[in-house]
Amino acid sequence: MSDIYVKNEKSYKAKKITFNILTYLFLIAIAIAILIPFYWMLLTSMKSDELMRRIPPLLWLNPKEWQLSNYYRLFELVASGPRRGEPLFPFFTYMRNTVVISIITTTGTMITTVLAAFAFARLNFKGRDIVFAILIGTMMIPGEIFILTNFLTINRMGWYDIMDQSYMDVIFAMTLPFMTSVFYIFYLRQTFKQIPNELYYAAKVDGTTDFQYLLKIMIPIALPTIITITILNSMGAWNAYIWPAMITTKDEFRLVSNGLRGAFTDTGTGRTDYGQQMASSTLVTLPLLILFFTFRKQIMRGVSRSGIKG
Amino acid sequence: METKNNLKAWFYLAPMLILMAVFTFYPLINAFIISFYKDYLPLANNGVGSITGYTLNNYAVIFKNQLFWRAILNTFVLAFVSVPVSIMVSLFISVSLKAIPKLKGFFQTVFFLPYVTNAIAVGMAFAVLFHKDYGLFNVVLRLFGITPIDWIGGTASWWAQMSALMVFTIWSSLAFKILVFTSGLENIDKQYYDAARIDSASKWTIFKRITVPLLSPLILYISITSLIGALKAYNSVIGLFGERLGGQPYRMITIVAFVYKYRADFAFQGFYSYAASAAIILFFITLIFSVLQTVVSRKRVHY
């Protein structure tokens, strides 16, 4: 009797171990699939022209064969054409623009979001639920529908000036339409609502105004959420592609995504320099990955929150 | 019990409401109006725009446009294949993650990486991966004795290009779903699994009878939002195929790309209205799914 029991236990254990091994193998396979594009990007960016042309391609480079000439060449100045005297891929210009736009948009978004979330979470007013429902309703609308008119609005404001667009014009055009976010209002409102009412009444008795209460009590308590929102929002400018392409008239005003595509294809021959292309992709990807590894917890918490709405 | 704060509340909401009014609500209404303009030239008369009347013809024009139907076809195939596949794969991954005792955090971090990348930059990396001569995919195919395929170049078939786009789309959309499903799984009461273990139910039975049903509201919600997201595919196509939108120009055009193509031609009479009409159609397509989502989730998907 006990013999059978032990046998079962053993087979159960064996089964469990096999199952665990299979699970790990499956996860490792997926992890490799996820990492391959990054690997290929880096590998291609470090191949010399000669190694690049090998068919079939090399799957692995000796550290001795690594070379950064593709990266150096991105910063070489263009000898002729409309972009004469500029770097082939003006990474630092694009980076500066992206960071500037990102900071301004995020600051603006934070101000409008905190104020609105406070009103929805804390204040009682007529029409609150209707306004909130309408706002939530806009989240499902494809943004492409707004872009058509927003472009015209920007033009009417004089910010899309084909003859003489200034950096200020670009800043207004790129940031203003994105200075509010319904989802972040929704997210922050949830956090604000968890702050006990008693705190509010106690503060009221002490003669604290609503605004002071928001600044001194609510914002510090909700700081983790606010930081998460700030990080998520500031990553947005990295992925912005169509809007900056649409409303800038000069190359020097564009953001990182815009410079990438097409920059390394010779318009005459149609041939693409994949080494340089992947070097620039690596440069654009790197800051995002650094940001991610620095704020991994906040980013993942914020994103997982956006999946469990309602 | 609290005093009414009507005026004060609107004061707090004002910055957001003004921005929303200018950049969300007005553009929404205006897009409808633009789609009915006749011979619209948006930048004429110093940006005031000029029209010669109102018409329903813009919709008729795009319905007769082959490129529009190609955009619809591409977008729908992409959305209705990539979303179910990525949901199933990410569910399996999430369940596997839950089952392993160690390295969970490591795997979670790796799986999340695609989320924090630039779609254009990674799209270009995929373009090299799929390159006929320099790509890894054809190296793998060669191992199985298959002759190299042109996935994304000038001689690539529609099927090859769609497969490449599909792989890239699924790759980039897994991260979000895995994260959401993993946190969804953590919220399932352990009791269900304990009960199942006592009944010595198999892993597959547990997955089918407990995990999926209990997660069904979340799965539905993610399905619909991902579907809406996939119907708006654009950056991924630009990243993979470049501004020509395919090995052959416009072969892989999507609805959003169609909107932007006609928007960019604003100097041609009426083209802006074609862009608006296509955007309105996209709006109604996504609206159908949003309504579907509300209706179905009211009926409770549980069990």
Boltz contact constraints between the chains, C-beta under 6 A:
constraints:
  - contact:
      token1: [A, 23]
      token2: [B, 96]
      max_distance: 6.0
  - contact:
      token1: [A, 23]
      token2: [B, 99]
      max_distance: 6.0
  - contact:
      token1: [A, 23]
      token2: [B, 100]
      max_distance: 6.0
  - contact:
      token1: [A, 26]
      token2: [B, 96]
      max_distance: 6.0
  - contact:
      token1: [A, 27]
      token2: [B, 96]
      max_distance: 6.0
  - contact:
      token1: [A, 27]
      token2: [B, 107]
      max_distance: 6.0
  - contact:
      token1: [A, 30]
      token2: [B, 93]
      max_distance: 6.0
  - contact:
      token1: [A, 31]
      token2: [B, 110]
      max_distance: 6.0
  - contact:
      token1: [A, 34]
      token2: [B, 110]
      max_distance: 6.0
  - contact:
      token1: [A, 34]
      token2: [B, 111]
      max_distance: 6.0
  - contact:
      token1: [A, 37]
      token2: [B, 122]
      max_distance: 6.0
  - contact:
      token1: [A, 37]
      token2: [B, 125]
      max_distance: 6.0
  - contact:
      token1: [A, 37]
      token2: [B, 126]
      max_distance: 6.0
  - contact:
      token1: [A, 40]
      token2: [B, 125]
      max_distance: 6.0
  - contact:
      token1: [A, 40]
      token2: [B, 129]
      max_distance: 6.0
  - contact:
      token1: [A, 40]
      token2: [B, 136]
      max_distance: 6.0
  - contact:
      token1: [A, 41]
      token2: [B, 125]
      max_distance: 6.0
  - contact:
      token1: [A, 44]
      token2: [B, 128]
      max_distance: 6.0
  - contact:
      token1: [A, 55]
      token2: [B, 133]
      max_distance: 6.0
  - contact:
      token1: [A, 56]
      token2: [B, 139]
      max_distance: 6.0
  - contact:
      token1: [A, 57]
      token2: [B, 134]
      max_distance: 6.0
  - contact:
      token1: [A, 112]
      token2: [B, 15]
      max_distance: 6.0
  - contact:
      token1: [A, 112]
      token2: [B, 16]
      max_distance: 6.0
  - contact:
      token1: [A, 115]
      token2: [B, 12]
      max_distance: 6.0
  - contact:
      token1: [A, 116]
      token2: [B, 13]
      max_distance: 6.0
  - contact:
      token1: [A, 116]
      token2: [B, 16]
      max_distance: 6.0
  - contact:
      token1: [A, 118]
      token2: [B, 12]
      max_distance: 6.0
  - contact:
      token1: [A, 119]
      token2: [B, 9]
      max_distance: 6.0
  - contact:
      token1: [A, 119]
      token2: [B, 12]
      max_distance: 6.0
  - contact:
      token1: [A, 119]
      token2: [B, 13]
      max_distance: 6.0
  - contact:
      token1: [A, 123]
      token2: [B, 5]
      max_distance: 6.0
  - contact:
      token1: [A, 123]
      token2: [B, 9]
      max_distance: 6.0
  - contact:
      token1: [A, 124]
      token2: [B, 2]
      max_distance: 6.0
  - contact:
      token1: [A, 124]
      token2: [B, 5]
      max_distance: 6.0
  - contact:
      token1: [A, 125]
      token2: [B, 5]
      max_distance: 6.0
  - contact:
      token1: [A, 125]
      token2: [B, 6]
      max_distance: 6.0
  - contact:
      token1: [A, 125]
      token2: [B, 9]
      max_distance: 6.0
  - contact:
      token1: [A, 126]
      token2: [B, 6]
      max_distance: 6.0
  - contact:
      token1: [A, 138]
      token2: [B, 24]
      max_distance: 6.0
  - contact:
      token1: [A, 140]
      token2: [B, 290]
      max_distance: 6.0
  - contact:
      token1: [A, 142]
      token2: [B, 232]
      max_distance: 6.0
  - contact:
      token1: [A, 142]
      token2: [B, 282]
      max_distance: 6.0
  - contact:
      token1: [A, 142]
      token2: [B, 286]
      max_distance: 6.0
  - contact:
      token1: [A, 144]
      token2: [B, 256]
      max_distance: 6.0
  - contact:
      token1: [A, 144]
      token2: [B, 259]
      max_distance: 6.0
  - contact:
      token1: [A, 144]
      token2: [B, 279]
      max_distance: 6.0
  - contact:
      token1: [A, 145]
      token2: [B, 31]
      max_distance: 6.0
  - contact:
      token1: [A, 145]
      token2: [B, 279]
      max_distance: 6.0
  - contact:
      token1: [A, 145]
      token2: [B, 283]
      max_distance: 6.0
  - contact:
      token1: [A, 146]
      token2: [B, 24]
      max_distance: 6.0
  - contact:
      token1: [A, 146]
      token2: [B, 27]
      max_distance: 6.0
  - contact:
      token1: [A, 148]
      token2: [B, 31]
      max_distance: 6.0
  - contact:
      token1: [A, 148]
      token2: [B, 276]
      max_distance: 6.0
  - contact:
      token1: [A, 149]
      token2: [B, 27]
      max_distance: 6.0
  - contact:
      token1: [A, 149]
      token2: [B, 30]
      max_distance: 6.0
  - contact:
      token1: [A, 150]
      token2: [B, 23]
      max_distance: 6.0
  - contact:
      token1: [A, 150]
      token2: [B, 27]
      max_distance: 6.0
  - contact:
      token1: [A, 152]
      token2: [B, 42]
      max_distance: 6.0
  - contact:
      token1: [A, 155]
      token2: [B, 47]
      max_distance: 6.0
  - contact:
      token1: [A, 156]
      token2: [B, 47]
      max_distance: 6.0
  - contact:
      token1: [A, 177]
      token2: [B, 23]
      max_distance: 6.0
  - contact:
      token1: [A, 179]
      token2: [B, 19]
      max_distance: 6.0
  - contact:
      token1: [A, 180]
      token2: [B, 16]
      max_distance: 6.0
  - contact:
      token1: [A, 180]
      token2: [B, 19]
      max_distance: 6.0
  - contact:
      token1: [A, 238]
      token2: [B, 118]
      max_distance: 6.0
  - contact:
      token1: [A, 239]
      token2: [B, 118]
      max_distance: 6.0
  - contact:
      token1: [A, 241]
      token2: [B, 235]
      max_distance: 6.0
  - contact:
      token1: [A, 257]
      token2: [B, 118]
      max_distance: 6.0
  - contact:
      token1: [A, 257]
      token2: [B, 120]
      max_distance: 6.0
  - contact:
      token1: [A, 260]
      token2: [B, 120]
      max_distance: 6.0
  - contact:
      token1: [A, 260]
      token2: [B, 121]
      max_distance: 6.0
  - contact:
      token1: [A, 261]
      token2: [B, 120]
      max_distance: 6.0
  - contact:
      token1: [A, 261]
      token2: [B, 242]
      max_distance: 6.0
  - contact:
      token1: [A, 262]
      token2: [B, 243]
      max_distance: 6.0
  - contact:
      token1: [A, 274]
      token2: [B, 128]
      max_distance: 6.0
  - contact:
      token1: [A, 277]
      token2: [B, 124]
      max_distance: 6.0
  - contact:
      token1: [A, 281]
      token2: [B, 121]
      max_distance: 6.0
  - contact:
      token1: [A, 281]
      token2: [B, 124]
      max_distance: 6.0
  - contact:
      token1: [A, 281]
      token2: [B, 125]
      max_distance: 6.0
  - contact:
      token1: [A, 284]
      token2: [B, 118]
      max_distance: 6.0
  - contact:
      token1: [A, 284]
      token2: [B, 121]
      max_distance: 6.0
  - contact:
      token1: [A, 285]
      token2: [B, 117]
      max_distance: 6.0
  - contact:
      token1: [A, 285]
      token2: [B, 121]
      max_distance: 6.0
  - contact:
      token1: [A, 288]
      token2: [B, 116]
      max_distance: 6.0
  - contact:
      token1: [A, 292]
      token2: [B, 116]
      max_distance: 6.0
  - contact:
      token1: [A, 303]
      token2: [B, 179]
      max_distance: 6.0
  - contact:
      token1: [A, 304]
      token2: [B, 179]
      max_distance: 6.0
  - contact:
      token1: [A, 304]
      token2: [B, 180]
      max_distance: 6.0
  - contact:
      token1: [A, 304]
      token2: [B, 183]
      max_distance: 6.0
  - contact:
      token1: [A, 307]
      token2: [B, 180]
      max_distance: 6.0
